[in-house]
């Protein structure tokens, strides 16, 4: 119970002030314990931060799996567009978890940057498998051009990362318009010439 309370307090503080802006004493105070008591649950501040990061990634993966399950019967384009829109907006996370993840990915603690990148890449394994399946389905049905599915997944991730960053520059309505525009162009580039005029996105 105490470990969970510690992580909850740490999440709130790290989301607000970042890794460097939160001393362990502040986390301990928020939980109502002495700073040395933290070490009964976590070896160090880095250990605590990584534990919180892993919890957030786990939540993201769980919600992504739920989303894909709901989309299973939808057309290929609808599935891909919904994944792009929902993931780039919130990573399917609660606001607090999303704030933490944004700060961590954009401004990672220098001492843990490589570790965080490795853990984030590993967390995408399941999504990569599912995206590969969707693109393969589109190719085999004749909807998409014959490209390597793994290359299409890579391009999709680049699109997702770009739309994620765009949120910091534009108001919501402008961002939505940009998202629809870039998706239209992206989809036209993927679509087999015989299917160019077919779309499931209005």
Secondary structure, DSSP 8 states (H G I E B T S, - for coil): -HHHHHHHHHHHHHHHHTTTT--HHHHHHHHTS-GGGGGGT-SSHHHHHHHHHHHHHHHHHHHHHHHHHHTTTS-HHHHHHHHHHHHHHHTT--HHHHHHHHHHHHS--GGGHHHHHHHHHHHTHHHHHHHHHHHHHHHHTTSB-S--HHHHHHHHHHHHHHHHHHTTTS-HHHHHHHHHHHHHHHHHHHB-GGGTT--S--
